[in-house]
Amino acid sequence: MTTGRGRELLIDSGNSRVKWGWGSKDGIVANAALENREIESTLQRLWGRELVPCKIWLANSAGERREHQLRHIVEVLWGIEVHSVRSSTSFGGIINSYHAPGQLGVDRWLGLIASWRRVRGSLCLVDCGTAITIDLINGSGNHQGGVILPEIGVSWAEFAEKVPHLSLDQGSSSSLLLGKSTEEGLRYGQSGSVATVDRVLEEIFQQHGLATLLVTGGGGKILQQESAFGFLRVENLVLEGLFQVAKSDNYQ
């Protein structure tokens, strides 16, 4: 086997797609993505064309079954260790506000790490994937909590079917604006829409003041076009955050 001369494989495994990129001393190169339904038939073939990575970093938010599937593909191809990243209490100047920091979705955490590196000030990150997540960081780098909604155009019932690894039948919505656990952040029964996102953002800004707005994810373009708010749209924020973690010598 020929190792890819210092290239690290960065994997962002979400509920709809798996994305990956190759990290080197010059940054992330050769980003790609695949629908989850194509993983079994296609991913091993695509990765098999690449040189053996020197290290593999995985951010998985799609449940244990998906992680086992990806680890198996890596084992068959290269037989090397996969470093699974979990959310931590702090990193790169930001502090995780969750009651149990490891329960904050790793995709949200890595997106916040990348966003903070870009803005270095009060920011609100909206990730429009299978779920819409809205997270606020204040000017000191303290995470204030977040909101979880179905993706744009999806009902609550459809959302629950798409994310079976989450428990979405735990009662009524929390009265908190920004939750510090999955249960507190879920807006139970609400459908995903641009109007709902705008209402949440208006409430956040009324209580916490204005912040730089960033949007990422597959539905980010729709939100950017139809929202009453102005967004900075950034692709692959999770991979950016994963790259920052991969460069660090002290990630806990």
Secondary structure, 3 states (H helix, E strand, C coil): CCECCCCEEEEEECCCEEEEEEEECCEEEEEEEEEHHHHHHHHHHHHHCCCECCEEEEEECCCHHHHHHHHHHHHHHCCCCEEECCCCCEECCEECCCCCHHHCCHHHHHHHHHHHHHHCCCEEEEEECCEEEEEEECCCCEEEEEEEEECCCCCHHHHHHHCCCCCCCCCCCCCCCCECCHHHHECCCCCCCHHHHHHHHHHHHHHHCCCEEEEECCCHHHHHHHCCCCCEECCCHHHHHHHHHHHCCCCC
